[in-house]
Amino acid sequence: MTKTEEKALERERKRAEKLEAEKQRMYRMFSYEREYGEYTAICGIDEVGRGPLAGPVVAGAVILPKDCGLLYLNDSKKLSEKKREELYDEIMENAVAVGLGFRDHIRIDEINILNATYEAMLDAIGALAVTPDLLLNDAVTIPGTDIRQVPIIKGDAKSASIAAASIVAKVTRDRLMTELDVKYPGYGFAANKGYGTAAHIQAIKDQGPCEIHRMSFIKNFI
């Protein structure tokens, strides 16, 4: 065997090892789905956008198939933008059902971010084409639904269904904030997605807020 062949074989061995390690990680990510395997439609729920100074909060609800073979699902914050976009397409193609819910800056200011998040989550559940019989939630218990709920601390890093919901919500909100950057230039929404970066805060001080800013979040800056 030539050195070139040996190197190629070693690369293939390492790729196989990485793939096997990922399959084992994903097996662990489906532990809650296996634990509650008697339920027919297990739905992961997560939100994105509780912390930003501008824009909506977005909730995602995802029901994955029982035999789901997706790899690399994880907390959306731990994934690169490119990987999130790739996984978004795979989730949308393979999921049994996907639902989204939104609450804008006005509603957030009216009822606070937590209650607005709950409303968005209920809308996301209601938007599903299949009615779930179990909800796996990232930490919270959602008021206003009779569906059984299992809140999981740091669930987006522990449950494949919640991770999928996190990715769908994150990609959806990021795309929206990129579009809003064109309508409201000067705040860097395409880059900061509405979060309170130093440059974003300075822009609010210099220009004043725009109409999608959450006034209850920025009152100390204006």
BAVEX-667361 format. One line per field, with one value per residue: residue number from 1; residue in three letters; x, y, z of N, C-alpha, C in turn. Coordinates in Angstrom, 2 decimals. Each point is the difference from the previous one (the first is absolute). Layout:
<guvos>
seq <- NUM	...
type <- ALA	...
nu <- X	...
nv <- Y	...
nw <- Z	...
cau <- X	...
cav <- Y	...
caw <- Z	...
cu <- X	...
cv <- Y	...
cw <- Z	...
</guvos>
This chain:
<guvos>
seq <- 1	2	3	4	5	6	7	8	9	10	11	12	13	14	15	16	17	18	19	20	21	22	23	24	25	26	27	28	29	30	31	32	33	34	35	36	37	38	39	40	41	42	43	44	45	46	47	48	49	50	51	52	53	54	55	56	57	58	59	60	61	62	63	64	65	66	67	68	69	70	71	72	73	74	75	76	77	78	79	80	81	82	83	84	85	86	87	88	89	90	91	92	93	94	95	96	97	98	99	100	101	102	103	104	105	106	107	108	109	110	111	112	113	114	115	116	117	118	119	120	121	122	123	124	125	126	127	128	129	130	131	132	133	134	135	136	137	138	139	140	141	142	143	144	145	146	147	148	149	150	151	152	153	154	155	156	157	158	159	160	161	162	163	164	165	166	167	168	169	170	171	172	173	174	175	176	177	178	179	180	181	182	183	184	185	186	187	188	189	190	191	192	193	194	195	196	197	198	199	200	201	202	203	204	205	206	207	208	209	210	211	212	213	214	215	216	217	218	219	220	221	222
type <- MET	THR	LYS	THR	GLU	GLU	LYS	ALA	LEU	GLU	ARG	GLU	ARG	LYS	ARG	ALA	GLU	LYS	LEU	GLU	ALA	GLU	LYS	GLN	ARG	MET	TYR	ARG	MET	PHE	SER	TYR	GLU	ARG	GLU	TYR	GLY	GLU	TYR	THR	ALA	ILE	CYS	GLY	ILE	ASP	GLU	VAL	GLY	ARG	GLY	PRO	LEU	ALA	GLY	PRO	VAL	VAL	ALA	GLY	ALA	VAL	ILE	LEU	PRO	LYS	ASP	CYS	GLY	LEU	LEU	TYR	LEU	ASN	ASP	SER	LYS	LYS	LEU	SER	GLU	LYS	LYS	ARG	GLU	GLU	LEU	TYR	ASP	GLU	ILE	MET	GLU	ASN	ALA	VAL	ALA	VAL	GLY	LEU	GLY	PHE	ARG	ASP	HIS	ILE	ARG	ILE	ASP	GLU	ILE	ASN	ILE	LEU	ASN	ALA	THR	TYR	GLU	ALA	MET	LEU	ASP	ALA	ILE	GLY	ALA	LEU	ALA	VAL	THR	PRO	ASP	LEU	LEU	LEU	ASN	ASP	ALA	VAL	THR	ILE	PRO	GLY	THR	ASP	ILE	ARG	GLN	VAL	PRO	ILE	ILE	LYS	GLY	ASP	ALA	LYS	SER	ALA	SER	ILE	ALA	ALA	ALA	SER	ILE	VAL	ALA	LYS	VAL	THR	ARG	ASP	ARG	LEU	MET	THR	GLU	LEU	ASP	VAL	LYS	TYR	PRO	GLY	TYR	GLY	PHE	ALA	ALA	ASN	LYS	GLY	TYR	GLY	THR	ALA	ALA	HIS	ILE	GLN	ALA	ILE	LYS	ASP	GLN	GLY	PRO	CYS	GLU	ILE	HIS	ARG	MET	SER	PHE	ILE	LYS	ASN	PHE	ILE
nu <- 0.84	-0.30	0.86	-0.23	0.07	1.13	0.36	-0.37	0.61	1.00	-0.10	-0.16	1.04	0.60	-0.36	0.34	1.08	0.15	-0.28	0.74	0.92	-0.27	0.02	1.04	0.50	-0.39	0.52	0.96	0.06	-0.20	0.71	-0.38	0.27	1.06	0.34	-0.46	0.55	-0.78	0.51	-1.04	-0.18	1.29	-0.31	1.09	0.16	0.29	0.64	-0.02	0.77	0.24	1.26	-0.30	0.53	-0.03	-1.13	-0.53	-0.78	0.74	-1.10	0.69	-0.78	0.64	-0.67	0.95	0.32	-0.68	0.15	-0.04	0.64	-0.56	1.10	0.84	-1.19	-0.14	0.28	-0.92	0.18	0.04	-0.84	0.78	0.00	1.08	0.41	-0.37	0.47	1.07	0.06	-0.20	0.72	0.89	-0.14	-0.06	1.00	0.54	-0.30	-0.67	0.36	-0.13	0.04	-0.41	0.47	-0.63	0.76	-0.57	0.77	-1.11	-0.23	1.27	-0.11	-1.06	0.50	1.15	1.29	-0.13	-0.96	0.75	1.02	-0.73	-0.43	1.25	0.32	-1.05	0.37	1.26	-0.50	-0.77	1.19	0.20	0.38	0.77	-1.06	0.93	0.49	1.19	0.27	1.13	0.07	0.59	-0.02	-0.84	-1.03	-0.62	-0.48	-1.21	0.64	-0.83	0.86	0.33	0.68	1.19	0.14	0.96	0.72	0.32	-1.30	0.36	0.71	-1.24	-0.87	-0.04	-1.18	0.48	1.09	-0.81	-0.80	1.09	0.38	-1.21	-0.15	1.22	-0.08	-1.22	0.37	1.10	-0.74	-0.91	0.94	0.47	-1.25	-0.18	1.20	-0.62	-1.06	0.82	0.64	1.26	-0.77	0.34	-1.30	0.55	0.82	-0.67	-0.85	0.30	1.04	0.24	0.55	1.27	0.21	-0.81	0.49	1.19	-0.44	-0.53	1.13	0.62	-0.75	-0.05	-1.02	-0.11	-0.95	1.04	0.52	0.42	-0.96	-0.62	0.68	-0.35	-0.88	1.00	-0.30	-1.23
nv <- -1.20	0.92	1.00	0.28	-1.28	-0.03	1.17	-0.46	-1.12	0.73	0.79	-1.10	-0.51	1.18	0.05	-1.28	0.30	1.10	-0.71	-0.99	0.91	0.55	-1.19	-0.23	1.20	-0.23	-1.18	0.67	0.75	-1.25	0.19	1.29	0.05	-0.73	0.82	0.90	-1.11	-0.09	1.24	0.34	1.19	-0.21	1.13	0.41	0.77	1.06	1.01	1.03	0.82	-0.67	-0.02	0.00	1.11	-0.77	0.13	-1.02	-0.69	-1.04	-0.75	-1.11	-0.77	-1.10	-0.76	-0.74	-0.69	-1.09	-0.17	1.17	0.24	1.16	0.55	0.30	-0.47	1.28	0.51	0.78	0.41	-1.31	0.38	-0.19	1.21	-0.40	-0.54	1.11	0.70	-0.78	0.06	1.31	-0.06	-0.69	0.87	1.05	-0.69	-0.25	1.15	-0.59	0.97	1.23	0.67	1.21	0.73	1.16	0.80	1.12	1.04	0.27	-1.24	-0.06	1.23	-0.53	-1.21	0.48	-0.21	-0.35	0.87	0.89	-0.53	-0.04	1.22	0.32	-0.60	0.56	1.10	-0.25	-0.36	1.09	0.38	-0.97	-0.72	-0.43	-0.40	0.59	-1.12	0.52	0.93	0.04	0.70	1.07	-0.68	0.55	0.36	-0.32	1.14	-0.52	-1.12	-0.93	0.22	-1.24	0.58	-0.06	0.90	0.33	0.11	1.06	-0.06	1.19	-0.33	-0.37	0.69	-1.00	-0.27	0.28	-0.72	-0.86	0.12	-0.12	-0.95	-0.55	0.19	-0.45	-0.94	-0.28	0.14	-0.70	-0.78	0.01	-0.13	-0.89	-0.42	0.03	-0.51	-0.48	-0.35	-0.46	0.70	-0.30	-1.08	-0.43	0.03	0.13	0.78	0.93	-0.09	1.24	-0.78	0.16	-0.05	0.25	-0.48	-0.99	-0.13	0.14	-0.86	-0.67	0.18	-0.33	-1.02	-0.48	-0.51	-1.14	-0.20	-0.79	1.09	-0.81	0.87	-1.09	-0.34	1.11	-0.02	-0.80	-0.18	0.40
nw <- 0.00	-0.91	0.21	-1.28	-0.26	0.72	-0.54	-1.19	0.32	0.46	-1.06	-0.74	0.68	-0.08	-1.28	-0.10	0.68	-0.71	-1.08	0.45	0.32	-1.18	-0.55	0.77	-0.37	-1.25	0.23	0.63	-1.11	-0.35	1.11	0.00	-1.28	0.35	1.00	-0.85	-0.36	1.10	-0.01	-0.74	0.60	0.16	0.62	-0.61	1.08	-0.72	0.57	-0.80	0.69	1.12	-0.38	-1.30	-0.47	-1.08	-0.68	-0.64	0.82	-0.34	-0.05	0.20	-0.75	0.36	-0.85	0.53	-1.10	0.31	-1.29	0.59	-1.12	0.32	-0.47	0.98	0.37	0.32	1.19	-0.53	1.26	0.01	-0.93	-1.04	-0.53	-0.62	1.14	0.63	-1.03	0.03	1.32	-0.16	-1.11	0.71	1.00	-0.80	-0.52	1.19	0.56	0.98	0.83	-0.49	1.15	-0.33	1.01	-0.10	0.73	-0.45	-0.29	-0.68	-0.37	-0.32	-0.48	-0.58	-0.23	-0.37	-0.03	1.27	0.27	-0.64	0.67	1.10	-0.33	-0.27	1.15	0.57	-0.64	0.40	1.18	0.01	-0.44	0.89	-1.05	0.99	0.71	0.74	0.53	-0.29	0.92	-0.68	1.14	-0.53	1.12	-0.87	0.76	-1.11	0.47	0.20	0.31	-0.48	-0.97	0.27	0.99	-0.58	0.99	-0.85	1.10	-0.73	-0.23	-0.50	1.08	0.40	-0.71	-0.86	0.56	1.22	-0.25	-0.58	1.06	0.74	-0.83	-0.07	1.30	0.22	-0.92	0.43	1.26	-0.20	-0.77	0.93	0.94	-0.85	-0.19	1.31	-0.17	-1.06	0.73	0.94	-0.93	0.27	0.22	-1.20	-0.30	-1.19	0.71	0.69	-1.02	0.32	0.19	1.29	-1.19	0.24	-1.23	0.31	1.21	-0.56	-0.92	1.02	0.66	-1.13	-0.37	1.25	0.63	-0.64	-0.88	-0.27	0.58	0.95	0.15	0.45	-1.10	-0.66	0.98	0.30	-1.30	0.30
cau <- -0.84	0.78	-0.29	-1.23	-1.10	-0.07	-0.61	-1.41	-0.64	-0.06	-1.06	-1.28	-0.20	-0.38	-1.36	-0.91	-0.03	-0.79	-1.40	-0.51	-0.15	-1.20	-1.17	-0.17	-0.50	-1.39	-0.76	-0.25	-0.91	-1.35	-0.32	-1.33	-0.97	-0.14	-0.61	-1.44	-0.29	-1.40	-0.74	0.08	0.45	0.78	0.35	0.98	-0.34	1.04	-0.15	1.19	-0.27	-0.45	0.95	0.32	-0.61	-0.90	-0.55	-0.95	0.40	-0.48	-0.05	-0.06	-0.55	0.39	-0.25	0.88	-0.49	0.51	1.24	0.81	1.42	0.77	1.21	0.53	-0.93	0.57	-0.37	0.31	1.09	1.27	0.22	0.32	-1.13	-0.07	-0.53	-1.42	-0.75	-0.06	-0.89	-1.35	-0.55	-0.20	-1.14	-1.22	-0.25	-0.20	-0.88	-1.42	-0.68	0.74	-0.82	0.69	-0.80	0.70	-0.57	0.82	0.50	-1.12	-0.57	1.02	-0.08	-1.31	-0.25	1.35	0.58	-0.34	-1.36	0.00	0.60	-1.04	-0.98	0.64	0.09	-1.34	-0.27	0.82	-0.67	-1.23	0.31	0.42	-0.98	-0.32	-0.15	0.89	-0.54	1.00	0.89	1.30	0.26	1.28	-0.03	-1.23	-1.31	-0.81	-1.40	-1.01	-0.15	-0.28	0.93	1.00	1.27	1.20	1.03	1.36	1.01	0.95	-0.56	0.46	1.24	-0.24	-1.08	0.07	-1.20	0.14	1.09	-0.57	-0.84	0.92	0.62	-1.03	-0.31	1.17	0.18	-1.14	0.16	1.18	-0.37	-0.90	0.77	0.80	-0.92	-0.31	1.18	-0.16	-1.05	0.45	1.47	0.73	0.04	0.77	-0.84	0.45	1.12	-0.25	-1.33	-0.77	0.58	0.56	1.44	0.43	-0.29	-1.45	-0.38	0.46	-0.87	-1.25	0.31	0.28	-1.11	-1.29	-0.53	-0.90	-1.31	-0.01	0.69	-0.82	0.21	0.24	1.36	1.02	-0.32	1.21	0.91	-0.59
cav <- 1.20	1.22	0.99	0.70	-0.90	-0.07	1.25	-0.04	-0.97	0.62	1.02	-0.69	-0.55	1.10	0.39	-1.04	0.15	1.20	-0.31	-0.89	0.80	0.83	-0.88	-0.29	1.23	0.16	-1.01	0.60	1.13	-0.52	-0.77	0.37	-0.52	-1.43	-0.16	0.23	-0.61	-0.42	1.09	-0.14	1.24	0.75	1.31	0.84	1.43	0.93	1.36	0.81	1.44	0.58	0.99	1.15	1.31	0.33	-1.11	-0.90	-1.29	-1.03	-1.34	-1.11	-1.27	-1.00	-1.41	-0.81	-1.37	-0.96	-0.60	1.13	-0.29	1.24	0.15	1.34	0.87	0.51	1.36	0.83	0.93	-0.73	-0.32	1.12	0.43	-0.90	-1.29	0.20	0.08	-1.36	-0.81	0.52	-0.64	-1.42	-0.12	0.30	-1.10	-1.29	0.05	-0.32	1.30	1.15	1.17	1.20	1.02	1.28	1.13	1.14	0.90	0.67	-0.94	-0.21	1.14	0.00	-1.07	-0.44	-0.96	-1.38	-0.28	0.04	-1.27	-1.02	0.15	-0.45	-1.46	-0.53	0.17	-0.98	-1.29	0.06	0.02	-1.33	-0.75	-1.17	0.39	-0.80	-0.50	0.28	1.12	0.10	1.43	0.46	0.57	0.64	-0.64	0.95	0.05	0.11	-1.20	-1.23	-1.04	-0.29	0.68	-0.40	1.03	-0.55	1.05	-0.07	-1.04	0.08	-0.75	-1.34	-0.65	0.26	0.73	1.40	0.57	0.30	1.20	1.10	0.33	0.58	1.34	0.86	0.33	0.84	1.34	0.63	0.45	1.14	1.16	0.42	0.78	1.25	0.86	0.81	0.98	0.88	-0.01	0.77	-0.68	-1.23	-1.15	-1.18	-0.58	-0.24	-0.63	0.72	-0.13	1.24	0.21	1.37	0.83	0.17	0.94	1.32	0.46	0.45	1.29	1.00	0.17	-0.25	-1.31	-0.13	-0.49	-1.40	-0.14	-0.28	1.17	-0.44	-0.52	1.01	1.24	0.55	0.51	1.14
caw <- 0.00	-0.07	1.05	-0.38	0.33	1.46	0.47	-0.38	0.89	1.32	-0.06	-0.01	1.34	0.89	-0.37	0.51	1.46	0.29	-0.32	1.04	1.22	-0.17	0.12	1.42	0.63	-0.36	0.74	1.31	-0.19	-0.13	1.21	0.48	-0.96	0.28	1.32	-0.14	-1.29	-0.14	-0.63	-1.46	-0.64	0.98	-0.59	0.67	-0.01	0.46	-0.48	-0.27	-0.02	1.26	0.49	-0.83	0.23	-1.11	-0.76	0.67	0.52	-0.92	0.57	-0.95	0.46	-0.99	0.25	-0.83	-0.15	0.99	-0.52	-0.49	-0.11	-0.13	0.80	0.28	0.71	1.25	0.35	-1.16	0.33	-0.09	-1.40	-0.89	-0.83	-1.15	0.43	0.32	-1.25	-0.56	0.82	-0.20	-1.20	0.28	0.92	-0.74	-0.94	0.65	1.17	-0.16	0.00	0.53	0.24	0.45	0.64	0.10	0.73	-0.37	1.05	0.67	0.97	1.03	0.91	0.67	0.99	0.37	-0.94	0.34	-0.43	-1.47	-0.43	0.16	-1.08	-1.25	0.06	-0.24	-1.42	-0.72	0.16	-0.78	-1.44	-0.43	-0.79	0.81	1.40	0.85	1.26	1.04	-0.29	0.65	0.01	0.50	1.36	0.48	-0.08	-0.75	0.44	-1.03	-0.81	0.75	-0.44	1.03	-0.24	0.73	-0.09	0.10	0.11	-1.11	-0.85	-1.39	-0.10	0.52	-0.74	-1.44	-0.43	0.43	-0.82	-1.33	0.16	0.20	-1.29	-0.86	0.51	-0.16	-1.42	-0.38	0.56	-0.60	-1.34	0.16	0.43	-1.15	-0.84	0.69	-0.09	-1.21	0.27	1.09	-0.04	1.00	1.30	-0.15	0.30	-0.73	0.73	1.44	0.14	1.00	1.34	0.52	-0.16	0.28	-1.17	-0.08	1.06	-0.39	-1.08	0.63	0.64	-1.02	-0.95	0.61	-0.38	-1.14	0.45	0.44	1.29	1.18	0.85	1.38	0.09	-0.31	0.73	0.63	-1.03	-0.71
cu <- 0.88	-0.37	-1.28	-1.22	-0.19	-0.68	-1.50	-0.77	-0.16	-1.09	-1.37	-0.32	-0.46	-1.41	-1.02	-0.13	-0.88	-1.48	-0.61	-0.21	-1.24	-1.27	-0.27	-0.53	-1.48	-0.87	-0.34	-0.99	-1.46	-0.45	-1.39	-1.09	-0.21	-0.72	-1.52	-0.51	-1.42	-0.86	0.24	0.56	0.69	0.53	1.03	-0.38	1.20	-0.27	1.36	-0.42	-0.54	0.90	0.23	-0.73	-1.02	-0.49	-0.86	0.70	-0.66	0.07	-0.09	-0.57	0.28	-0.35	0.88	-0.58	0.66	1.35	0.97	1.49	0.86	1.18	0.27	-1.01	0.59	-0.64	0.45	1.16	1.37	0.36	0.37	-1.24	-0.18	-0.62	-1.48	-0.84	-0.14	-1.00	-1.44	-0.66	-0.29	-1.19	-1.30	-0.37	-0.44	-1.02	-1.43	-0.81	0.90	-0.98	0.82	-1.00	0.82	-0.74	0.93	0.36	-1.13	-0.60	0.98	-0.04	-1.30	-0.06	1.28	0.45	-0.39	-1.41	-0.14	0.58	-1.01	-1.03	0.57	0.08	-1.36	-0.37	0.78	-0.62	-1.25	0.24	0.43	-1.11	-0.45	-0.10	0.89	-0.72	1.00	0.88	1.28	0.42	1.39	-0.23	-1.37	-1.18	-0.97	-1.43	-0.95	-0.12	-0.22	0.92	1.04	1.34	1.11	1.03	1.38	0.99	1.08	-0.42	0.49	1.34	-0.17	-1.05	0.09	-1.19	0.08	1.10	-0.52	-0.87	0.86	0.60	-1.01	-0.33	1.15	0.19	-1.12	0.20	1.20	-0.30	-0.88	0.78	0.91	-0.86	-0.30	1.18	-0.09	-1.02	0.43	1.53	0.59	0.12	0.76	-0.79	0.45	1.12	-0.36	-1.34	-0.85	0.56	0.78	1.50	0.33	-0.35	-1.50	-0.48	0.42	-0.86	-1.33	0.21	0.17	-1.23	-1.37	-0.52	-0.79	-1.26	-0.02	0.80	-1.01	0.26	0.27	1.41	1.05	-0.21	1.22	0.97	-0.53	-0.48
cv <- 1.25	0.94	0.76	-0.83	-0.11	1.24	0.03	-0.95	0.57	1.07	-0.66	-0.60	1.08	0.48	-0.98	0.11	1.20	-0.25	-0.89	0.76	0.88	-0.84	-0.34	1.22	0.18	-1.06	0.53	1.16	-0.45	-0.77	0.33	-0.52	-1.50	-0.22	0.14	-0.58	-0.47	1.10	-0.04	1.23	0.87	1.27	0.72	1.47	0.82	1.37	0.63	1.45	0.57	1.16	1.24	1.28	0.36	-1.28	-0.93	-1.11	-1.04	-1.35	-1.03	-1.23	-1.04	-1.40	-0.79	-1.41	-0.93	-0.59	1.06	-0.34	1.25	0.00	1.48	0.96	0.39	1.35	0.92	0.95	-0.67	-0.35	1.25	0.37	-0.93	-1.33	0.11	0.02	-1.38	-0.85	0.47	-0.69	-1.47	-0.22	0.23	-1.12	-1.27	0.00	-0.43	1.30	1.05	1.15	1.16	0.96	1.26	0.93	1.18	0.86	0.67	-0.91	-0.29	1.13	0.00	-1.00	-0.62	-1.19	-1.43	-0.35	0.05	-1.30	-1.13	0.06	-0.49	-1.52	-0.65	0.11	-1.03	-1.39	-0.05	-0.03	-1.36	-0.69	-1.26	0.45	-0.86	-0.53	0.11	1.15	-0.14	1.46	0.30	0.80	0.45	-0.97	1.03	0.01	0.02	-1.17	-1.20	-1.14	-0.22	0.63	-0.58	1.11	-0.59	1.16	-0.21	-1.07	0.04	-0.70	-1.45	-0.78	0.37	0.82	1.47	0.68	0.37	1.25	1.24	0.47	0.69	1.43	0.98	0.44	0.94	1.43	0.72	0.53	1.24	1.25	0.52	0.82	1.36	0.96	0.92	1.12	1.02	0.00	0.80	-0.67	-1.33	-1.27	-1.27	-0.72	-0.36	-0.68	0.63	-0.09	1.26	0.09	1.46	0.94	0.26	1.02	1.42	0.59	0.50	1.38	1.10	0.33	-0.02	-1.36	0.04	-0.71	-1.45	-0.21	-0.26	1.11	-0.38	-0.53	1.11	1.29	0.61	0.64	1.26	1.05
cw <- 0.00	1.15	-0.30	0.37	1.52	0.58	-0.29	0.92	1.41	0.05	0.05	1.37	0.97	-0.30	0.56	1.52	0.39	-0.26	1.07	1.31	-0.10	0.11	1.46	0.76	-0.31	0.66	1.39	-0.11	-0.16	1.25	0.53	-0.94	0.18	1.33	-0.07	-1.32	-0.19	-0.63	-1.51	-0.71	1.05	-0.65	0.85	-0.17	0.47	-0.60	-0.26	0.05	1.29	0.43	-0.83	0.40	-1.06	-0.67	0.83	0.77	-0.90	0.69	-1.11	0.68	-1.08	0.50	-0.98	-0.14	1.01	-0.44	-0.51	0.00	-0.15	0.95	0.22	0.62	1.35	0.30	-1.14	0.25	-0.14	-1.44	-0.79	-0.81	-1.19	0.39	0.38	-1.26	-0.63	0.76	-0.10	-1.19	0.25	0.92	-0.75	-0.96	0.72	1.15	-0.37	-0.09	0.62	0.17	0.51	0.65	0.21	0.96	-0.21	1.21	0.77	1.07	1.14	1.03	0.79	1.15	0.56	-0.86	0.32	-0.48	-1.51	-0.56	0.12	-1.13	-1.33	-0.03	-0.25	-1.47	-0.83	0.09	-0.85	-1.50	-0.53	-0.79	0.72	1.45	0.88	1.24	1.14	-0.47	0.82	-0.11	0.51	1.28	0.49	0.01	-0.57	0.55	-1.19	-0.94	0.89	-0.40	1.09	-0.39	0.87	-0.15	0.28	0.06	-1.06	-1.00	-1.43	-0.21	0.44	-0.78	-1.47	-0.47	0.37	-0.81	-1.38	0.05	0.16	-1.33	-0.92	0.45	-0.25	-1.46	-0.46	0.50	-0.61	-1.40	0.07	0.38	-1.12	-0.96	0.63	0.00	-1.21	0.25	1.06	0.05	1.15	1.35	-0.06	0.26	-0.72	0.73	1.44	0.28	1.11	1.41	0.37	-0.07	0.29	-1.15	-0.12	1.04	-0.36	-1.11	0.54	0.64	-1.04	-0.85	0.66	-0.45	-1.30	0.47	0.43	1.28	1.12	1.02	1.45	0.20	-0.11	0.79	0.67	-0.99	-0.67	1.01
</guvos>
